[in-house]
Amino acid sequence: ALLLWSVTAAAQTGVAPLKLDGSSGMIPAAQAALALEDPGHALQVGDVVQAHAAGRLRPALGSTSRGEINFGYSKSAWWLALPLQTPADAPARWLLEIGYASLDLLEVHVPRAGGGFERMVAGDLQPFSERPHPHRNLVFPLQLQPGQDQTLYLRVVSAGNLTIPLALWQPEALARHDQTAYTVLSLYYGMLLALGLYNLLLFMTTRDINFLAYVAFTAAM
């Protein structure tokens, strides 16, 4: 009943649920998210579900026009509700990507078929080996229920900038995207490595300390 009320509350805020029809490999999700600030870090997922049902959540996209949620620097915990529409012919397997790996702690609460929520955790303060999906960004595997509307709840805490780019991917589409991204990153780090080695050779030849400083700079990058 709480999940049904949460979908009704989303409609009352003027934010349409995100439709996952499988026609696109990647679906930007920030425009469908609703937000609630938790200054005292006291709210649990059940409290947020009730607040959602009462219409107390507001659209997360406000001052930004880049399609990503940004709460700036905040000591509060922030909750996001992401209402989803999954048609009967929609794929069941999805990957939720938060494309900003510097967030300290991010929890995703996924509704279970029998009630309650499954909790997954990632963040740059968590061991990489404990991430629910091995990826340079924060990625969470979802097994949704086609033909049923449901709502995901996210909790975000970070000492740095609270930027939250949300996207839902088909697993194969994210893998193809990663191939391109890692190619670009390989070129970038390869150029840094070449610059560092070149300046190390110059230092060994000239004994000029400035070249060694540049080697340290590129190594830090």
KOLNU-119905 format. One record per residue (C-alpha): y negated, x, z; residue in one letter. Coordinates in steps of 0.1 Angstrom, whole numbers, padded with zeros to 4 digits, always signed. Layout:
N
YXZA
...
***
This chain:
221
+0000+0000+0000A
-0024+0029+0008L
-0018+0044-0026L
-0025+0011-0043L
-0058+0007-0023W
-0068+0043-0033S
-0065+0034-0070V
-0086+0003-0064T
-0112+0024-0045A
-0114+0048-0074A
-0123+0019-0097A
-0150+0008-0073Q
-0167+0042-0075T
-0170+0040-0113G
-0147+0070-0119V
-0118+0061-0142A
-0083+0075-0133P
-0070+0103-0154L
-0046+0091-0181K
-0017+0114-0187L
-0002+0103-0220D
+0012+0137-0231G
-0007+0137-0264S
-0027+0168-0253S
-0012+0199-0238G
-0042+0204-0215M
-0063+0177-0199I
-0095+0186-0180P
-0094+0167-0147A
-0127+0173-0129A
-0143+0142-0143Q
-0118+0119-0125A
-0120+0136-0091A
-0135+0121-0060L
-0148+0142-0031A
-0151+0139+0007L
-0166+0165+0030E
-0149+0174+0063D
-0174+0195+0083P
-0152+0196+0114G
-0119+0205+0095H
-0103+0176+0114A
-0091+0153+0086L
-0055+0149+0077Q
-0043+0136+0044V
-0036+0101+0059G
-0073+0100+0070D
-0084+0108+0035V
-0062+0081+0020V
-0078+0056+0043Q
-0113+0068+0035A
-0104+0065-0002H
-0092+0030+0003A
-0124+0022+0021A
-0145+0035-0009G
-0160+0064+0011R
-0152+0091-0015L
-0178+0099-0042R
-0175+0114-0077P
-0170+0152-0073A
-0190+0160-0105L
-0227+0158-0098G
-0252+0186-0105S
-0229+0206-0127T
-0225+0198-0164S
-0199+0225-0172R
-0170+0202-0163G
-0160+0221-0131E
-0166+0210-0095I
-0189+0233-0075N
-0198+0228-0038F
-0217+0261-0035G
-0212+0280-0003Y
-0200+0256+0025S
-0182+0261+0058K
-0168+0226+0055S
-0133+0217+0043A
-0135+0196+0011W
-0110+0169+0001W
-0105+0158-0035L
-0087+0127-0047A
-0074+0128-0082L
-0061+0093-0094P
-0036+0095-0122L
-0023+0070-0147Q
+0011+0079-0160T
+0024+0056-0188P
+0061+0050-0190A
+0064+0074-0220D
+0044+0102-0204A
+0060+0135-0195P
+0071+0138-0159A
+0065+0176-0155R
+0029+0189-0153W
+0011+0219-0140L
-0021+0215-0120L
-0043+0246-0125E
-0073+0255-0105I
-0088+0283-0126G
-0107+0301-0098Y
-0083+0324-0080A
-0109+0335-0053S
-0105+0303-0032L
-0092+0312+0003D
-0070+0282+0009L
-0060+0252-0013L
-0036+0225-0004E
-0022+0199-0028V
-0006+0168-0014H
+0017+0150-0039V
+0029+0114-0031P
+0067+0112-0026R
+0087+0083-0042A
+0099+0072-0007G
+0065+0075+0010G
+0045+0103+0025G
+0033+0135+0007F
+0047+0168-0003E
+0024+0196+0006R
+0019+0228-0014M
-0003+0257-0005V
-0019+0286-0023A
-0050+0308-0021G
-0062+0344-0021D
-0054+0347+0017L
-0018+0336+0011Q
+0010+0360+0000P
+0014+0359-0037F
+0052+0356-0033S
+0047+0323-0015E
+0028+0306-0043R
+0045+0275-0056P
+0041+0288-0092H
+0037+0326-0100P
+0004+0328-0119H
-0029+0347-0116R
-0047+0314-0110N
-0038+0287-0085L
-0011+0266-0102V
+0010+0238-0087F
+0041+0223-0104P
+0041+0185-0104L
+0070+0161-0109Q
+0053+0128-0115L
+0067+0093-0118Q
+0061+0079-0154P
+0051+0043-0154G
+0034+0045-0119Q
-0002+0051-0110D
-0005+0077-0082Q
-0032+0099-0065T
-0031+0136-0057L
-0051+0148-0027Y
-0065+0184-0026L
-0080+0202+0004R
-0101+0233-0003V
-0115+0258+0022V
-0132+0291+0012S
-0157+0316+0026A
-0169+0323-0009G
-0182+0300-0036N
-0164+0267-0038L
-0159+0264-0075T
-0129+0242-0085I
-0121+0240-0122P
-0093+0214-0125L
-0069+0210-0154A
-0035+0195-0160L
-0012+0213-0184W
+0021+0208-0200Q
+0042+0239-0191P
+0047+0250-0227E
+0009+0247-0234A
-0001+0267-0204L
+0024+0294-0214A
+0009+0296-0249R
-0026+0298-0234H
-0016+0326-0211D
-0003+0347-0240Q
-0039+0347-0254T
-0055+0352-0220A
-0033+0382-0211Y
-0039+0398-0245T
-0077+0397-0239V
-0072+0410-0203L
-0050+0438-0215S
-0077+0449-0239L
-0103+0448-0212Y
-0083+0468-0187Y
-0071+0492-0214G
-0107+0500-0223M
-0114+0507-0186L
-0084+0529-0183L
-0094+0548-0214A
-0130+0553-0201L
-0116+0566-0167G
-0092+0590-0183L
-0118+0603-0208Y
-0143+0610-0180N
-0116+0626-0159L
-0110+0650-0187L
-0147+0657-0190L
-0149+0664-0152F
-0120+0688-0154M
-0137+0706-0183T
-0173+0707-0171T
-0169+0704-0133R
-0199+0680-0134D
-0196+0657-0104I
-0213+0629-0123N
-0182+0624-0144F
-0160+0622-0113L
-0183+0595-0099A
-0179+0575-0132Y
-0141+0578-0129V
-0143+0563-0094A
-0166+0535-0107F
-0141+0525-0135T
-0112+0527-0110A
-0130+0504-0087A
-0136+0480-0116M
***
